[in-house]
């Protein structure tokens, strides 16, 4: 069995606390991560298994969708 990653559907998210994000400048830092020379799109939120996940691991987006 071979795992094939589709770069056009793959997203990049950096998980951290808001405090560490500011200290390490993660909001402004550019990360060039590629798969087969295709750059990954960086996102701040995504939906995974029906739950909305935010890069700072808060549940505000998920709670808003439930209400």
Residue, then its C-alpha position, 0 to 999 in steps of 0.5 A: x500500500x502506498x500513501x500518496x499526498x495530493x499537494x493541491x489538497x494539503x494545507x500547512x498549519x502551525x499550532x502554537x499558543x498566541x503568546x509563543x506565536x508573538x515571541x517567535x514571530x510565527x504570524x509574520x514568518x514565511x514558511x516555504x514547504x513544498x511537495x513535488x515543488x508545489x508550495x503548501x498553502x498556509x491556513x489559520x483554521x481548518x475543518x478536521x473530522x467535523x471539528x474546526x481547528x484554529x492555529x492557537x487551539x481555541x474552540x471559538x470557531x467550532x463553538x460558533x458553528x454549533x450555535 
